[in-house]
Amino acid sequence: MSSGIHTGFEEASSETLDESLKRTEIHDVLRNDRRRLVLSRLGEVEGPVTVRDLSEYIASVESGERPAPRNVRQSVYVSLHQTHLPKLDDLGIVEEAERGVRLSHHADEVTVYLEVVPKHGLSWGEYYLGIAVLGLLVQLAGSLGVPVIGGVPPVALATSFLVLFALSAMYHISLQQTTLLDRFSQS
């Protein structure tokens, strides 16, 4: 990286940046909790994030304390600075920015596999499955003549769940950093 701020990253080779990441590289990146947290955090915020801010965030997540103990923050900072950020940089997933690091345009190859689900939350797959199961149960209830639902035409029931499914999918796609059309236009 050639900007004025020095974080210890080595410049990524042009071969890595010009090619798509291999599946093994993606799995290697996602296998590590700290690298996943870096990608998640960089995807949540607008603009670059300093290594210090990343280390404080990750240390808080790992320790469950805010602020995290100094020794934990220091340990995270050193591992980010010496290991994780250089690896992500070498693969072209992050890049140095004027005031820290940010996701590069190659990050989508990895972040597409990164779905952070809160402890008691639903993944998108579980959400869509829930809509489908609920739709089938409502259709079954309608065909069995359950009061209120039995009075609604089956086509209207099916259409309402298809519309809900389509609106949910459109919302989900809008949250993604790139779409299928974007990926086709890049190749």
C-alpha positions as semicolon CSV with decimal commas, in nm:
position;residue;x (nm);y (nm);z (nm)
1;M;0,000;0,000;0,000
2;S;0,141;0,329;-0,091
3;S;-0,050;0,598;0,098
4;G;0,122;0,808;0,361
5;I;-0,005;0,609;0,661
6;H;0,210;0,311;0,751
7;T;0,037;0,020;0,922
8;G;0,289;-0,249;0,842
9;F;0,091;-0,398;0,554
10;E;0,283;-0,518;0,255
11;E;0,162;-0,422;-0,087
12;A;-0,063;-0,690;-0,235
13;S;0,066;-0,856;-0,546
14;S;-0,113;-0,765;-0,866
15;E;-0,164;-1,135;-0,937
16;T;-0,383;-1,174;-0,628
17;L;-0,587;-0,864;-0,707
18;D;-0,647;-0,956;-1,070
19;E;-0,777;-1,304;-0,996
20;S;-1,073;-1,424;-0,798
21;L;-0,999;-1,572;-0,461
22;K;-0,978;-1,948;-0,442
23;R;-1,230;-2,130;-0,224
24;T;-0,952;-2,245;0,007
25;E;-0,844;-1,882;0,058
26;I;-1,201;-1,778;0,136
27;H;-1,242;-2,064;0,383
28;D;-0,906;-1,977;0,541
29;V;-1,016;-1,616;0,588
30;L;-1,355;-1,709;0,734
31;R;-1,212;-1,981;0,956
32;N;-1,066;-1,721;1,195
33;D;-1,297;-1,537;1,436
34;R;-1,092;-1,217;1,435
35;R;-1,083;-1,195;1,057
36;R;-1,461;-1,251;1,046
37;L;-1,507;-0,975;1,304
38;V;-1,285;-0,741;1,100
39;L;-1,492;-0,803;0,787
40;S;-1,817;-0,769;0,977
41;R;-1,712;-0,442;1,140
42;L;-1,577;-0,290;0,819
43;G;-1,903;-0,384;0,647
44;E;-2,111;-0,212;0,917
45;V;-1,945;0,129;0,913
46;E;-1,911;0,399;0,653
47;G;-1,555;0,482;0,559
48;P;-1,225;0,355;0,694
49;V;-1,165;0,227;1,047
50;T;-0,837;0,260;1,237
51;V;-0,657;-0,052;1,355
52;R;-0,698;0,078;1,709
53;D;-1,077;0,109;1,671
54;L;-1,096;-0,239;1,518
55;S;-0,892;-0,385;1,802
56;E;-1,109;-0,214;2,065
57;Y;-1,426;-0,341;1,899
58;I;-1,298;-0,699;1,864
59;A;-1,157;-0,702;2,217
60;S;-1,497;-0,591;2,351
61;V;-1,673;-0,866;2,157
62;E;-1,425;-1,130;2,272
63;S;-1,416;-1,025;2,637
64;G;-1,780;-0,926;2,671
65;E;-1,667;-0,609;2,849
66;R;-1,680;-0,249;2,738
67;P;-1,414;-0,124;2,744
68;A;-1,223;-0,447;2,718
69;P;-0,928;-0,505;2,949
70;R;-0,608;-0,340;2,829
71;N;-0,419;-0,670;2,785
72;V;-0,698;-0,807;2,562
73;R;-0,705;-0,490;2,350
74;Q;-0,327;-0,504;2,316
75;S;-0,330;-0,872;2,219
76;V;-0,598;-0,810;1,955
77;Y;-0,413;-0,503;1,823
78;V;-0,088;-0,696;1,780
79;S;-0,257;-0,991;1,607
80;L;-0,449;-0,760;1,372
81;H;-0,141;-0,554;1,294
82;Q;0,099;-0,844;1,244
83;T;-0,119;-1,126;1,112
84;H;-0,482;-1,071;1,018
85;L;-0,483;-0,736;0,838
86;P;-0,169;-0,817;0,634
87;K;-0,331;-1,147;0,528
88;L;-0,654;-0,972;0,428
89;D;-0,449;-0,707;0,249
90;D;-0,239;-0,963;0,062
91;L;-0,558;-1,128;-0,063
92;G;-0,699;-0,790;-0,172
93;I;-0,991;-0,803;0,072
94;V;-0,902;-0,490;0,269
95;E;-0,701;-0,188;0,169
96;E;-0,535;0,095;0,349
97;A;-0,728;0,418;0,343
98;E;-0,635;0,769;0,447
99;R;-0,743;0,714;0,809
100;G;-0,732;0,338;0,855
101;V;-0,848;0,034;0,662
102;R;-1,161;-0,039;0,462
103;L;-1,303;-0,320;0,256
104;S;-1,174;-0,328;-0,099
105;H;-1,391;-0,399;-0,399
106;H;-1,266;-0,761;-0,381
107;A;-1,418;-0,806;-0,034
108;D;-1,753;-0,910;-0,181
109;E;-1,602;-1,245;-0,276
110;V;-1,570;-1,320;0,096
111;T;-1,840;-1,112;0,264
112;V;-2,112;-1,281;0,059
113;Y;-2,053;-1,582;0,287
114;L;-2,055;-1,372;0,602
115;E;-2,398;-1,349;0,758
116;V;-2,378;-1,232;1,114
117;V;-2,683;-1,352;1,303
118;P;-2,750;-1,221;1,654
119;K;-2,765;-1,484;1,928
120;H;-3,146;-1,498;1,929
121;G;-3,195;-1,383;1,570
122;L;-3,286;-1,554;1,247
123;S;-3,066;-1,606;0,945
124;W;-3,214;-1,512;0,610
125;G;-3,243;-1,880;0,522
126;E;-3,445;-1,946;0,838
127;Y;-3,662;-1,642;0,765
128;Y;-3,744;-1,760;0,413
129;L;-3,813;-2,113;0,535
130;G;-4,046;-1,968;0,799
131;I;-4,241;-1,774;0,535
132;A;-4,272;-2,087;0,320
133;V;-4,388;-2,308;0,610
134;L;-4,631;-2,042;0,732
135;G;-4,770;-2,006;0,379
136;L;-4,822;-2,382;0,352
137;L;-4,990;-2,396;0,694
138;V;-5,223;-2,107;0,605
139;Q;-5,311;-2,281;0,276
140;L;-5,381;-2,604;0,465
141;A;-5,594;-2,417;0,720
142;G;-5,786;-2,254;0,435
143;S;-5,853;-2,586;0,265
144;L;-5,974;-2,736;0,597
145;G;-6,221;-2,449;0,638
146;V;-6,068;-2,288;0,947
147;P;-6,282;-1,983;1,035
148;V;-6,166;-1,653;0,881
149;I;-5,891;-1,819;0,672
150;G;-6,139;-2,057;0,506
151;G;-6,335;-1,759;0,372
152;V;-6,036;-1,622;0,179
153;P;-5,989;-1,757;-0,174
154;P;-5,685;-1,991;-0,197
155;V;-5,538;-1,785;-0,482
156;A;-5,544;-1,473;-0,263
157;L;-5,368;-1,659;0,018
158;A;-5,098;-1,794;-0,212
159;T;-5,052;-1,457;-0,382
160;S;-5,013;-1,275;-0,050
161;F;-4,733;-1,511;0,059
162;L;-4,561;-1,488;-0,279
163;V;-4,570;-1,108;-0,254
164;L;-4,432;-1,125;0,102
165;F;-4,157;-1,357;-0,019
166;A;-4,072;-1,129;-0,314
167;L;-4,066;-0,813;-0,098
168;S;-3,844;-0,987;0,156
169;A;-3,605;-1,099;-0,117
170;M;-3,590;-0,746;-0,262
171;Y;-3,509;-0,607;0,083
172;H;-3,243;-0,875;0,138
173;I;-3,083;-0,798;-0,200
174;S;-3,082;-0,426;-0,121
175;L;-2,870;-0,501;0,190
176;Q;-2,604;-0,677;-0,015
177;Q;-2,308;-0,476;-0,130
178;T;-2,323;-0,622;-0,479
179;T;-2,591;-0,798;-0,677
180;L;-2,581;-1,066;-0,941
181;L;-2,590;-0,797;-1,211
182;D;-2,290;-0,623;-1,052
183;R;-2,093;-0,948;-1,046
184;F;-2,173;-1,020;-1,412
185;S;-2,070;-0,671;-1,517
186;Q;-1,732;-0,714;-1,341
187;S;-1,644;-1,028;-1,536
